Amino acid sequence: MSEPALELRGIRQTFRQGTAALEVLRGADLQITAGEIVALVGPSGAGKSTLLQIAGTLEKPEAGEVLIDGVATRDLDDDARTRLRREKLGFVYQYHHLLAEFSARENIVVPQMIAGTSKADAGRRADALLAAMGLTERADHRPARLSGGEQQRVAIARGLANNPKLLLADEPTGNLDPGTADEVFSLLLDLVRTHGLAALIATHNPALAARMDRILRLQDGHLVTG
């Protein structure tokens, strides 16, 4: 049996301000396997973004362990964590964070070249991802010339550029109007399923959450089903 793409074991995280302490995560546990799309829901301030940051090794938990594709990350040094993120993880945020001076295609090519892919191979994968997102004719446009929905489609393609094992998305359509959000989310689900990767997607939208394989709610610092 293959290792889970993501496993969280007893994740705890407390934020402190002066003498006040807020325990956001109180022993969160999770397993996501390849090909599984999981919705992460919960009220604002429940800790969804914190959980995603920890799952993506961008933030260290106060206690507990994060395993990415079977690799324990707690004791990895910064270089090893960076390498693991580059090789195993893809990220999509509510705001696209595209590089303004680069075209849509270049925004997808650059992270691949940073990971060691040749320019030719990176270009071919960028073209394929843009085609899947319906953006072939917009490939040479810079972000300022793209609509909000188009920018987010490029951001999704960029998140998948290095063929990750796990995609982490934080409100990936939260900044779009409902019609555009539904279209972009459909494209995201199609790409994730086509590539057979695991995905953990935080959303406030119950209709989008219902389209995923299962729903986990962050409640009182724990992950519960539904």
C-alpha positions as YAML, in Angstrom:
chain: A
units: angstrom
residues:
- id: 1
  name: MET
  ca: [0.00, 0.00, 0.00]
- id: 2
  name: SER
  ca: [1.42, 3.40, -0.98]
- id: 3
  name: GLU
  ca: [2.09, 6.13, 1.54]
- id: 4
  name: PRO
  ca: [-0.54, 8.87, 1.94]
- id: 5
  name: ALA
  ca: [0.31, 11.99, -0.06]
- id: 6
  name: LEU
  ca: [-0.31, 13.96, 3.15]
- id: 7
  name: GLU
  ca: [-0.50, 12.83, 6.74]
- id: 8
  name: LEU
  ca: [-0.91, 15.06, 9.77]
- id: 9
  name: ARG
  ca: [-0.35, 13.53, 13.21]
- id: 10
  name: GLY
  ca: [-1.44, 15.37, 16.34]
- id: 11
  name: ILE
  ca: [-0.86, 18.88, 14.97]
- id: 12
  name: ARG
  ca: [-1.02, 21.58, 17.65]
- id: 13
  name: GLN
  ca: [-0.50, 25.29, 17.21]
- id: 14
  name: THR
  ca: [-0.95, 28.14, 19.68]
- id: 15
  name: PHE
  ca: [-0.73, 31.85, 18.96]
- id: 16
  name: ARG
  ca: [0.36, 34.15, 21.78]
- id: 17
  name: GLN
  ca: [-0.10, 37.88, 22.15]
- id: 18
  name: GLY
  ca: [1.23, 39.19, 25.42]
- id: 19
  name: THR
  ca: [-0.20, 37.00, 28.16]
- id: 20
  name: ALA
  ca: [-3.08, 35.77, 25.98]
- id: 21
  name: ALA
  ca: [-2.85, 32.39, 24.23]
- id: 22
  name: LEU
  ca: [-5.14, 31.10, 21.49]
- id: 23
  name: GLU
  ca: [-4.88, 27.36, 20.81]
- id: 24
  name: VAL
  ca: [-5.94, 27.17, 17.16]
- id: 25
  name: LEU
  ca: [-5.05, 23.52, 16.48]
- id: 26
  name: ARG
  ca: [-5.47, 20.99, 19.28]
- id: 27
  name: GLY
  ca: [-4.27, 17.70, 17.84]
- id: 28
  name: ALA
  ca: [-5.45, 17.72, 14.23]
- id: 29
  name: ASP
  ca: [-5.07, 14.41, 12.39]
- id: 30
  name: LEU
  ca: [-5.49, 13.81, 8.66]
- id: 31
  name: GLN
  ca: [-4.62, 11.43, 5.83]
- id: 32
  name: ILE
  ca: [-5.13, 12.16, 2.12]
- id: 33
  name: THR
  ca: [-4.29, 9.59, -0.53]
- id: 34
  name: ALA
  ca: [-3.34, 10.09, -4.17]
- id: 35
  name: GLY
  ca: [-6.35, 10.93, -6.32]
- id: 36
  name: GLU
  ca: [-8.41, 12.21, -3.39]
- id: 37
  name: ILE
  ca: [-9.80, 15.76, -3.21]
- id: 38
  name: VAL
  ca: [-10.68, 16.91, 0.30]
- id: 39
  name: ALA
  ca: [-12.58, 20.08, 1.25]
- id: 40
  name: LEU
  ca: [-11.46, 21.94, 4.37]
- id: 41
  name: VAL
  ca: [-14.27, 24.04, 5.85]
- id: 42
  name: GLY
  ca: [-14.87, 26.00, 9.01]
- id: 43
  name: PRO
  ca: [-15.66, 29.53, 10.16]
- id: 44
  name: SER
  ca: [-13.25, 32.41, 9.65]
- id: 45
  name: GLY
  ca: [-10.55, 32.31, 12.30]
- id: 46
  name: ALA
  ca: [-10.90, 28.57, 12.86]
- id: 47
  name: GLY
  ca: [-7.34, 27.98, 11.63]
- id: 48
  name: LYS
  ca: [-7.82, 26.73, 8.06]
- id: 49
  name: SER
  ca: [-5.04, 28.87, 6.63]
- id: 50
  name: THR
  ca: [-2.75, 27.92, 9.52]
- id: 51
  name: LEU
  ca: [-3.42, 24.24, 8.87]
- id: 52
  name: LEU
  ca: [-2.62, 24.68, 5.17]
- id: 53
  name: GLN
  ca: [0.59, 26.56, 5.99]
- id: 54
  name: ILE
  ca: [1.65, 23.74, 8.30]
- id: 55
  name: ALA
  ca: [0.66, 21.07, 5.76]
- id: 56
  name: GLY
  ca: [2.77, 22.89, 3.18]
- id: 57
  name: THR
  ca: [5.79, 23.00, 5.55]
- id: 58
  name: LEU
  ca: [5.70, 26.80, 5.42]
- id: 59
  name: GLU
  ca: [5.09, 26.95, 9.16]
- id: 60
  name: LYS
  ca: [6.27, 24.56, 11.87]
- id: 61
  name: PRO
  ca: [3.67, 23.23, 14.30]
- id: 62
  name: GLU
  ca: [4.11, 23.57, 18.02]
- id: 63
  name: ALA
  ca: [3.68, 19.79, 18.27]
- id: 64
  name: GLY
  ca: [2.93, 16.93, 15.92]
- id: 65
  name: GLU
  ca: [4.30, 15.69, 12.63]
- id: 66
  name: VAL
  ca: [3.65, 16.40, 8.95]
- id: 67
  name: LEU
  ca: [4.47, 13.65, 6.45]
- id: 68
  name: ILE
  ca: [4.57, 14.44, 2.74]
- id: 69
  name: ASP
  ca: [4.55, 11.34, 0.54]
- id: 70
  name: GLY
  ca: [5.84, 9.37, 3.52]
- id: 71
  name: VAL
  ca: [8.63, 11.83, 4.40]
- id: 72
  name: ALA
  ca: [8.58, 13.21, 7.97]
- id: 73
  name: THR
  ca: [9.26, 16.95, 7.82]
- id: 74
  name: ARG
  ca: [9.55, 18.19, 11.40]
- id: 75
  name: ASP
  ca: [13.32, 17.78, 11.67]
- id: 76
  name: LEU
  ca: [14.23, 18.70, 8.10]
- id: 77
  name: ASP
  ca: [16.48, 21.74, 7.67]
- id: 78
  name: ASP
  ca: [15.36, 24.73, 5.60]
- id: 79
  name: ASP
  ca: [17.07, 23.53, 2.40]
- id: 80
  name: ALA
  ca: [15.46, 20.11, 2.62]
- id: 81
  name: ARG
  ca: [12.03, 21.61, 3.29]
- id: 82
  name: THR
  ca: [12.41, 23.94, 0.32]
- id: 83
  name: ARG
  ca: [13.43, 21.04, -1.92]
- id: 84
  name: LEU
  ca: [10.49, 18.95, -0.71]
- id: 85
  name: ARG
  ca: [8.03, 21.79, -1.43]
- id: 86
  name: ARG
  ca: [9.50, 22.27, -4.90]
- id: 87
  name: GLU
  ca: [9.32, 18.56, -5.77]
- id: 88
  name: LYS
  ca: [6.15, 17.41, -3.99]
- id: 89
  name: LEU
  ca: [3.80, 20.35, -3.41]
- id: 90
  name: GLY
  ca: [1.73, 22.78, -5.42]
- id: 91
  name: PHE
  ca: [0.07, 25.87, -3.95]
- id: 92
  name: VAL
  ca: [-2.90, 27.98, -5.08]
- id: 93
  name: TYR
  ca: [-4.03, 31.01, -3.07]
- id: 94
  name: GLN
  ca: [-7.10, 33.26, -3.11]
- id: 95
  name: TYR
  ca: [-5.03, 35.96, -4.80]
- id: 96
  name: HIS
  ca: [-3.09, 34.76, -7.80]
- id: 97
  name: HIS
  ca: [0.32, 36.33, -6.94]
- id: 98
  name: LEU
  ca: [1.48, 36.11, -10.57]
- id: 99
  name: LEU
  ca: [4.72, 37.82, -11.57]
- id: 100
  name: ALA
  ca: [3.52, 41.00, -13.27]
- id: 101
  name: GLU
  ca: [6.51, 41.35, -15.59]
- id: 102
  name: PHE
  ca: [6.11, 37.84, -17.06]
- id: 103
  name: SER
  ca: [3.54, 36.43, -19.48]
- id: 104
  name: ALA
  ca: [1.06, 33.75, -18.48]
- id: 105
  name: ARG
  ca: [3.29, 31.14, -20.12]
- id: 106
  name: GLU
  ca: [6.44, 32.45, -18.42]
- id: 107
  name: ASN
  ca: [4.70, 32.36, -15.02]
- id: 108
  name: ILE
  ca: [4.33, 28.60, -15.52]
- id: 109
  name: VAL
  ca: [7.74, 28.05, -17.10]
- id: 110
  name: VAL
  ca: [9.80, 29.83, -14.41]
- id: 111
  name: PRO
  ca: [9.00, 27.55, -11.42]
- id: 112
  name: GLN
  ca: [9.80, 24.52, -13.55]
- id: 113
  name: MET
  ca: [13.19, 25.90, -14.56]
- id: 114
  name: ILE
  ca: [13.93, 26.72, -10.92]
- id: 115
  name: ALA
  ca: [13.25, 23.04, -10.19]
- id: 116
  name: GLY
  ca: [15.76, 22.01, -12.86]
- id: 117
  name: THR
  ca: [13.49, 21.36, -15.86]
- id: 118
  name: SER
  ca: [14.90, 22.38, -19.24]
- id: 119
  name: LYS
  ca: [13.39, 25.46, -20.86]
- id: 120
  name: ALA
  ca: [12.04, 23.37, -23.76]
- id: 121
  name: ASP
  ca: [10.36, 20.81, -21.50]
- id: 122
  name: ALA
  ca: [9.02, 23.55, -19.22]
- id: 123
  name: GLY
  ca: [7.55, 25.31, -22.22]
- id: 124
  name: ARG
  ca: [5.83, 22.18, -23.45]
- id: 125
  name: ARG
  ca: [4.26, 21.52, -20.05]
- id: 126
  name: ALA
  ca: [3.20, 25.17, -19.76]
- id: 127
  name: ASP
  ca: [1.53, 24.97, -23.15]
- id: 128
  name: ALA
  ca: [-0.31, 21.78, -22.17]
- id: 129
  name: LEU
  ca: [-1.53, 23.27, -18.88]
- id: 130
  name: LEU
  ca: [-2.63, 26.49, -20.56]
- id: 131
  name: ALA
  ca: [-4.53, 24.47, -23.15]
- id: 132
  name: ALA
  ca: [-6.26, 22.50, -20.39]
- id: 133
  name: MET
  ca: [-7.25, 25.82, -18.82]
- id: 134
  name: GLY
  ca: [-8.54, 27.20, -22.12]
- id: 135
  name: LEU
  ca: [-5.86, 29.89, -22.21]
- id: 136
  name: THR
  ca: [-3.77, 29.01, -25.27]
- id: 137
  name: GLU
  ca: [-4.64, 32.28, -26.97]
- id: 138
  name: ARG
  ca: [-3.74, 34.24, -23.82]
- id: 139
  name: ALA
  ca: [-0.36, 32.58, -23.24]
- id: 140
  name: ASP
  ca: [1.71, 35.63, -24.17]
- id: 141
  name: HIS
  ca: [-0.38, 38.11, -22.19]
- id: 142
  name: ARG
  ca: [0.91, 39.57, -18.94]
- id: 143
  name: PRO
  ca: [-1.36, 39.41, -15.88]
- id: 144
  name: ALA
  ca: [-2.55, 43.01, -16.27]
- id: 145
  name: ARG
  ca: [-4.15, 42.04, -19.59]
- id: 146
  name: LEU
  ca: [-5.97, 39.03, -18.15]
- id: 147
  name: SER
  ca: [-9.31, 38.97, -16.35]
- id: 148
  name: GLY
  ca: [-9.48, 37.88, -12.72]
- id: 149
  name: GLY
  ca: [-10.70, 34.44, -13.72]
- id: 150
  name: GLU
  ca: [-7.94, 34.08, -16.31]
- id: 151
  name: GLN
  ca: [-5.30, 35.13, -13.79]
- id: 152
  name: GLN
  ca: [-6.52, 32.51, -11.33]
- id: 153
  name: ARG
  ca: [-6.51, 29.84, -14.04]
- id: 154
  name: VAL
  ca: [-2.86, 30.69, -14.71]
- id: 155
  name: ALA
  ca: [-2.18, 30.45, -10.97]
- id: 156
  name: ILE
  ca: [-3.74, 26.98, -10.88]
- id: 157
  name: ALA
  ca: [-1.65, 25.90, -13.86]
- id: 158
  name: ARG
  ca: [1.45, 27.26, -12.11]
- id: 159
  name: GLY
  ca: [0.54, 25.26, -8.98]
- id: 160
  name: LEU
  ca: [0.56, 22.10, -11.08]
- id: 161
  name: ALA
  ca: [3.63, 23.01, -13.14]
- id: 162
  name: ASN
  ca: [6.09, 20.75, -11.29]
- id: 163
  name: ASN
  ca: [3.71, 17.77, -11.26]
- id: 164
  name: PRO
  ca: [3.27, 17.76, -7.47]
- id: 165
  name: LYS
  ca: [2.02, 14.87, -5.36]
- id: 166
  name: LEU
  ca: [-0.19, 17.21, -3.34]
- id: 167
  name: LEU
  ca: [-2.03, 20.44, -4.15]
- id: 168
  name: LEU
  ca: [-2.87, 22.82, -1.30]
- id: 169
  name: ALA
  ca: [-5.40, 25.54, -2.14]
- id: 170
  name: ASP
  ca: [-6.65, 28.32, 0.14]
- id: 171
  name: GLU
  ca: [-9.97, 29.75, -1.10]
- id: 172
  name: PRO
  ca: [-8.80, 29.41, -4.73]
- id: 173
  name: THR
  ca: [-11.98, 31.01, -6.12]
- id: 174
  name: GLY
  ca: [-12.81, 33.25, -3.17]
- id: 175
  name: ASN
  ca: [-11.90, 36.44, -5.03]
- id: 176
  name: LEU
  ca: [-14.10, 35.70, -8.09]
- id: 177
  name: ASP
  ca: [-17.75, 36.32, -8.89]
- id: 178
  name: PRO
  ca: [-19.98, 33.23, -8.51]
- id: 179
  name: GLY
  ca: [-20.18, 32.37, -12.21]
- id: 180
  name: THR
  ca: [-16.46, 32.70, -12.78]
- id: 181
  name: ALA
  ca: [-15.73, 30.86, -9.54]
- id: 182
  name: ASP
  ca: [-17.79, 27.88, -10.64]
- id: 183
  name: GLU
  ca: [-16.05, 27.76, -14.03]
- id: 184
  name: VAL
  ca: [-12.56, 28.06, -12.57]
- id: 185
  name: PHE
  ca: [-13.29, 25.49, -9.87]
- id: 186
  name: SER
  ca: [-14.53, 23.00, -12.46]
- id: 187
  name: LEU
  ca: [-11.27, 23.39, -14.35]
- id: 188
  name: LEU
  ca: [-9.31, 22.93, -11.13]
- id: 189
  name: LEU
  ca: [-11.13, 19.71, -10.26]
- id: 190
  name: ASP
  ca: [-10.72, 18.36, -13.79]
- id: 191
  name: LEU
  ca: [-6.97, 18.99, -13.77]
- id: 192
  name: VAL
  ca: [-6.47, 17.51, -10.30]
- id: 193
  name: ARG
  ca: [-8.42, 14.38, -11.22]
- id: 194
  name: THR
  ca: [-6.65, 14.06, -14.57]
- id: 195
  name: HIS
  ca: [-3.24, 14.18, -12.89]
- id: 196
  name: GLY
  ca: [-4.31, 11.83, -10.08]
- id: 197
  name: LEU
  ca: [-2.82, 13.95, -7.31]
- id: 198
  name: ALA
  ca: [-4.13, 14.58, -3.82]
- id: 199
  name: ALA
  ca: [-5.65, 17.94, -2.96]
- id: 200
  name: LEU
  ca: [-6.66, 19.77, 0.22]
- id: 201
  name: ILE
  ca: [-8.82, 22.78, -0.62]
- id: 202
  name: ALA
  ca: [-10.07, 25.32, 1.94]
- id: 203
  name: THR
  ca: [-13.35, 26.95, 1.01]
- id: 204
  name: HIS
  ca: [-16.26, 28.87, 2.55]
- id: 205
  name: ASN
  ca: [-18.51, 27.80, -0.32]
- id: 206
  name: PRO
  ca: [-20.66, 24.77, 0.63]
- id: 207
  name: ALA
  ca: [-21.61, 24.11, -3.01]
- id: 208
  name: LEU
  ca: [-17.95, 23.82, -4.00]
- id: 209
  name: ALA
  ca: [-17.16, 21.70, -0.92]
- id: 210
  name: ALA
  ca: [-19.94, 19.29, -1.89]
- id: 211
  name: ARG
  ca: [-18.24, 18.61, -5.24]
- id: 212
  name: MET
  ca: [-15.15, 17.17, -3.55]
- id: 213
  name: ASP
  ca: [-14.62, 13.58, -2.40]
- id: 214
  name: ARG
  ca: [-15.08, 14.32, 1.28]
- id: 215
  name: ILE
  ca: [-15.46, 17.28, 3.61]
- id: 216
  name: LEU
  ca: [-13.46, 17.90, 6.78]
- id: 217
  name: ARG
  ca: [-14.52, 20.62, 9.20]
- id: 218
  name: LEU
  ca: [-12.04, 22.38, 11.47]
- id: 219
  name: GLN
  ca: [-13.90, 22.60, 14.76]
- id: 220
  name: ASP
  ca: [-12.42, 23.51, 18.15]
- id: 221
  name: GLY
  ca: [-8.94, 22.75, 16.85]
- id: 222
  name: HIS
  ca: [-9.80, 19.29, 15.57]
- id: 223
  name: LEU
  ca: [-10.67, 17.92, 12.12]
- id: 224
  name: VAL
  ca: [-14.07, 16.23, 12.00]
- id: 225
  name: THR
  ca: [-15.96, 14.70, 9.10]
- id: 226
  name: GLY
  ca: [-18.70, 16.74, 7.41]
...
